[in-house]
Amino acid sequence: MSKVLAINGSYRNEGLTDQAVEALAEVLEEAGAEVEIILLRDYPIRFCLNCRACTQRPGAAPGECLHNDGMQELIDKIERADFFILASPTNFGSVTAIFKRFMERLAGYAYWPWELNGPQYRKAQAAKKKALLVSSFAAPAILARWFFGTDKQLKMTAKVLGAEVVGSLYTGMIAKQQHPKLTEGARAKIRLLAGRLV
């Protein structure tokens, strides 16, 4: 059975990002996949210290962090997953702060000894996994992809994890409603995207 790990950086219970991730999970489970949703708002992850201790050991396995928090458990889940859903609303032109904190704690997926000018990604040569990206914007989605950093940050996260992005669900113009609902058009796209993942 395929294992899908959904990592959701939304702050709002039942907001549009939650709705999209849950709808994707339902379709994927109907197709026979096992889906686990991680709500970063409930996950105990401390800030990265930028000490790079996790980047010093060579090899394909992610390095270990000095923090003793929930990140190692999350890394273990990432390593066992076959596919990913990476989701974050767009706040101030970027992924949310909790998703960014998660991204920074993925430093252990890089090999970066002190003598190197830049990091080498541990999963660059690995068999590619697949990822779907999910975000929402106050602006029209097409403009938001060009002018905001969310798309680039979600793609970078997939790259670090050794995953190929096979599709995205970006919903725009959501600021006109206090409690926006997933449209039928978005639900139709979710069914299409789920087929690309598993």
Backbone torsions as a table, in degrees:
resi	resn	phi	psi	omega
1	MET	NA	132.2	179.4
2	SER	-69.7	137.0	178.6
3	LYS	-104.9	122.6	178.7
4	VAL	-112.0	126.7	176.3
5	LEU	-109.4	118.8	177.6
6	ALA	-102.5	123.6	-179.5
7	ILE	-113.3	111.6	-169.6
8	ASN	-112.1	118.3	-179.2
9	GLY	-98.9	22.2	179.0
10	SER	-77.9	149.5	174.9
11	TYR	-89.8	-22.6	-168.7
12	ARG	-99.6	126.3	171.0
13	ASN	-64.9	128.5	176.5
14	GLU	64.2	20.4	171.7
15	GLY	-71.8	-178.2	-175.0
16	LEU	-63.5	-36.6	178.7
17	THR	-65.8	-44.2	175.9
18	ASP	-57.7	-45.2	-178.9
19	GLN	-60.4	-42.7	-178.8
20	ALA	-66.2	-44.1	-179.8
21	VAL	-64.6	-42.9	179.3
22	GLU	-65.4	-38.7	178.2
23	ALA	-65.7	-42.0	175.3
24	LEU	-60.1	-43.7	-179.6
25	ALA	-60.4	-42.5	179.7
26	GLU	-60.4	-46.9	-178.4
27	VAL	-65.5	-41.5	-179.8
28	LEU	-66.1	-39.1	177.7
29	GLU	-66.4	-37.3	175.1
30	GLU	-60.6	-31.6	-180.0
31	ALA	-83.4	-0.8	175.5
32	GLY	101.1	5.0	179.3
33	ALA	-85.0	154.8	172.2
34	GLU	-97.8	123.4	-175.1
35	VAL	-118.8	131.5	172.1
36	GLU	-121.4	129.9	179.7
37	ILE	-104.9	123.8	175.0
38	ILE	-102.2	119.3	174.9
39	LEU	-95.2	106.0	-176.4
40	LEU	-60.2	-25.3	179.0
41	ARG	-65.1	-20.5	179.9
42	ASP	-107.4	5.1	-171.5
43	TYR	-103.2	133.3	-177.0
44	PRO	-81.0	87.5	178.3
45	ILE	-120.4	122.8	177.9
46	ARG	-84.3	167.4	179.4
47	PHE	-71.2	144.5	174.5
48	CYS	-64.9	138.4	178.2
49	LEU	-89.6	-6.4	-177.1
50	ASN	56.9	32.7	179.2
51	CYS	-84.0	-18.7	178.2
52	ARG	64.1	17.2	175.6
53	ALA	-59.3	-35.5	-178.1
54	CYS	-72.8	-11.9	-174.8
55	THR	-100.2	-0.3	-169.7
56	GLN	-85.1	-31.2	-176.6
57	ARG	-81.8	131.1	178.5
58	PRO	-73.3	169.2	176.2
59	GLY	117.4	171.4	-176.7
60	ALA	-82.0	-22.3	-178.3
61	ALA	-75.3	140.4	178.3
62	PRO	-62.4	144.3	178.6
63	GLY	-72.0	159.8	-177.9
64	GLU	-94.0	139.9	-179.0
65	CYS	-86.0	155.0	175.7
66	LEU	-75.1	-23.7	177.7
67	HIS	-69.7	141.8	173.1
68	ASN	-108.5	83.9	-178.4
69	ASP	-138.9	-157.8	-175.5
70	GLY	-80.0	-2.8	-174.3
71	MET	-67.9	-37.2	-179.3
72	GLN	-63.8	-39.2	175.8
73	GLU	-62.1	-39.7	178.7
74	LEU	-68.0	-40.0	176.0
75	ILE	-59.8	-41.9	178.3
76	ASP	-60.3	-40.5	178.0
77	LYS	-66.2	-40.8	177.8
78	ILE	-60.3	-43.7	-178.4
79	GLU	-65.2	-32.1	-179.0
80	ARG	-83.6	-17.3	-175.3
81	ALA	-74.4	148.3	174.1
82	ASP	-93.7	-32.2	-174.9
83	PHE	-140.0	159.5	-178.9
84	PHE	-131.5	148.3	162.7
85	ILE	-117.2	120.5	-179.5
86	LEU	-112.3	116.3	-169.7
87	ALA	-132.4	134.7	173.0
88	SER	-157.9	134.6	168.1
89	PRO	-63.8	167.2	176.5
90	THR	-101.3	119.7	177.2
91	ASN	-122.7	124.8	-179.3
92	PHE	52.7	41.1	174.8
93	GLY	76.8	16.6	-173.1
94	SER	-149.4	170.7	168.5
95	VAL	-60.5	163.0	179.1
96	THR	-66.3	162.6	-179.6
97	ALA	-62.1	-35.5	-179.8
98	ILE	-72.6	-32.2	175.3
99	PHE	-69.8	-38.8	177.9
100	LYS	-63.1	-39.6	177.1
101	ARG	-61.0	-43.1	176.1
102	PHE	-60.0	-46.2	178.8
103	MET	-56.0	-46.1	-177.7
104	GLU	-63.8	-33.1	179.4
105	ARG	-76.1	-3.7	173.7
106	LEU	-83.1	10.0	-179.4
107	ALA	-55.2	-30.3	179.7
108	GLY	-64.7	-11.6	175.4
109	TYR	-82.2	2.7	176.1
110	ALA	-114.3	143.8	170.0
111	TYR	-100.4	117.4	-173.7
112	TRP	-146.5	72.2	176.6
113	PRO	-64.8	158.7	-171.9
114	TRP	-60.8	-25.0	-177.9
115	GLU	-81.1	-11.0	179.2
116	LEU	-90.0	143.8	178.6
117	ASN	-72.6	-27.7	-177.8
118	GLY	-148.8	168.2	-176.0
119	PRO	-79.3	155.4	169.3
120	GLN	-114.1	128.2	-177.3
121	TYR	-77.1	127.0	-175.6
122	ARG	-64.1	-30.8	-174.8
123	LYS	-96.4	8.5	-176.4
124	ALA	-60.8	-35.1	-177.8
125	GLN	-98.1	-0.1	-177.5
126	ALA	-73.6	162.5	172.8
127	ALA	-61.4	129.9	-174.3
128	LYS	-68.6	131.1	167.1
129	LYS	-90.2	-178.8	-179.7
130	LYS	-122.7	152.4	179.4
131	ALA	-141.2	145.6	168.6
132	LEU	-110.8	144.3	180.0
133	LEU	-112.4	140.0	-178.6
134	VAL	-133.3	130.0	172.8
135	SER	-154.6	166.3	176.4
136	SER	-135.4	153.7	-173.2
137	PHE	-140.4	149.7	169.9
138	ALA	-74.1	-32.4	178.7
139	ALA	-80.4	167.3	170.9
140	PRO	-57.5	136.9	-172.9
141	ALA	-57.6	-38.3	-177.9
142	ILE	-64.7	-39.2	178.3
143	LEU	-71.0	-39.4	-178.0
144	ALA	-62.0	-35.6	179.1
145	ARG	-63.8	-33.5	-178.0
146	TRP	-81.4	-39.0	-168.4
147	PHE	-103.6	-15.4	-179.7
148	PHE	-107.2	164.2	-175.6
149	GLY	-89.7	-5.1	-173.0
150	THR	-58.6	-49.1	-178.4
151	ASP	-57.3	-47.1	-179.4
152	LYS	-62.8	-40.7	-178.1
153	GLN	-69.6	-40.5	177.5
154	LEU	-66.5	-39.2	177.6
155	LYS	-65.8	-38.7	177.5
156	MET	-63.2	-40.0	177.4
157	THR	-60.9	-45.3	178.0
158	ALA	-60.3	-43.6	-179.7
159	LYS	-60.4	-44.8	-179.6
160	VAL	-61.0	-36.3	-179.4
161	LEU	-81.1	-2.1	-179.2
162	GLY	78.0	31.0	-176.7
163	ALA	-115.1	141.8	175.0
164	GLU	-91.6	129.1	178.1
165	VAL	-76.2	122.2	-177.9
166	VAL	-110.0	-0.4	177.1
167	GLY	171.2	165.9	179.6
168	SER	-146.2	149.7	173.8
169	LEU	-119.7	102.1	179.8
170	TYR	-115.1	117.8	-176.8
171	THR	-107.1	125.4	-178.5
172	GLY	-108.3	173.2	176.2
173	MET	59.4	39.1	-175.5
174	ILE	-89.6	-7.9	-173.8
175	ALA	-78.8	-3.2	-177.3
176	LYS	-83.8	-7.2	179.6
177	GLN	-128.4	141.2	178.2
178	GLN	-69.6	-36.6	-179.4
179	HIS	-128.9	76.8	-177.5
180	PRO	-66.0	148.9	178.6
181	LYS	-115.6	148.0	177.8
182	LEU	-63.8	128.0	-177.6
183	THR	-78.7	163.9	176.4
184	GLU	-64.1	-34.2	176.7
185	GLY	-62.9	-40.4	177.8
186	ALA	-66.6	-38.8	178.8
187	ARG	-65.2	-36.8	176.8
188	ALA	-65.3	-40.9	178.5
189	LYS	-66.4	-34.7	178.3
190	ILE	-59.9	-41.5	178.8
191	ARG	-63.9	-39.5	177.7
192	LEU	-65.0	-45.9	-178.3
193	LEU	-64.9	-39.8	180.0
194	ALA	-59.1	-36.5	178.1
195	GLY	-66.4	-27.1	177.8
196	ARG	-77.1	-24.3	-175.1
197	LEU	-82.8	-46.4	-176.7
198	VAL	-124.8	NA	NA
